[in-house]
Amino acid sequence: MEHRVLGSSGLLVSPICLGTMTFGTPVAEADAIRLVHESIDQGVNFIDTANCYEGYDRVLGSTGGVAEEITGKAIADRRDRVVLATKVGAPLGPGPQDRGLSPLHIQREIEASLRRLGTDVIDLYIIHWPDRQTPLEATLEALDRVVRQGKARYVGISNHSAAQLCRLLWLSEKHGWPRPVSSQIPFSFLRRDFQYDLPFCEEFSIGVTPYQSLQGGLLTGKYRRDQEAPTGSRAAEKPEWVWERNDSLYDTLEALEALAAEIDTTPARYALAWTLAQPAMSSLVVGAKHSEQVADAVAATEIEIPAEHFARIDEIVPPPWHQSDPIR
């Protein structure tokens, strides 16, 4: 794979990033460790986790930490071969200090993440969700502190709009605090809400690392109209994590699969290749259970979407309404 620059960081990352949200359940520890090793052997050098990840066992406010512990074990003798990202901000308990982006929570959680991951420094420390209770200045100053302490190298954001990112960039420049270098957003054929944020990220050297590019498996071709969800699929194991499969959705999926067939590739590879072709894309966060799924994602980096397909894709899955006023 040809590496891509992660925003303004100078870090070179594989265009496929291994996501770890399902580590624990359904991907048991031994299988997850093997998956990490085999992914690295296939050229994947970017791993994404979070302090709240614990697979399907995750409920709002549960303590998390499982995926970080497994990831730490997996990279113990391979730390210098990976760019490691983790996140902070999601609820981890019932208490008022068990969530958010306050300086207290950030300092406490980076220490816990470092311990679970078995490392001295996190390459990319990501604020997971916006926190309406904590001023951005307090959050950025806390992130500046952990960077100065040598506990994180770079800062990223997740689930923030371009407008929120714009304010973060302005405050960072104003105070000399760490500048966000990446943005992790949900983005796929079926979810293009952030489409018009991408040129902003490209202009300001923000590396986009989207998740759900296969929309929970809906874009892999495994789900068929009028058929039960395949055994082992997310819809079979955790149906509340997958969109409702109705005739309208299948109309869209079948139209996209027909385009993939025109260039003799799989629906999954086609979906990932299209996402990688969007502005500002650095690396796609892809979850997997088996190394074969990682290999399939890696193969997508070699697929080139024909120019005339982009307009046809827009007809099937239109981008969101766009205000033409350049001020907007």
Protein Blocks (a to p, Z undefined) as FASTA:
>chain_A
ZZddehjnopacdfbdcdfklgoiacdfklmmmmmmmmmmnopabdcddfkbgbjmlcgh
iaghmlmmmmmmmmmmmmmmpccdddehiacbjbfklgcjdfklmmmmmmmmmmmnopab
dfbacdfbacfkbcfklmmmmmmmmmmnopafbdcdehiafklmmmmmmmmmmnopacdf
bdcddddfklcklmmmmmmmmmnopacddehklgnolmnopacghiacdehiaklmmmml
pccddfklmmmmmmmmmmmmmnopafklmmmmmmmmpghiabdcdddfbfklmmmmmmmm
mpccdfklmmmmmmmmccddddfblkZZ
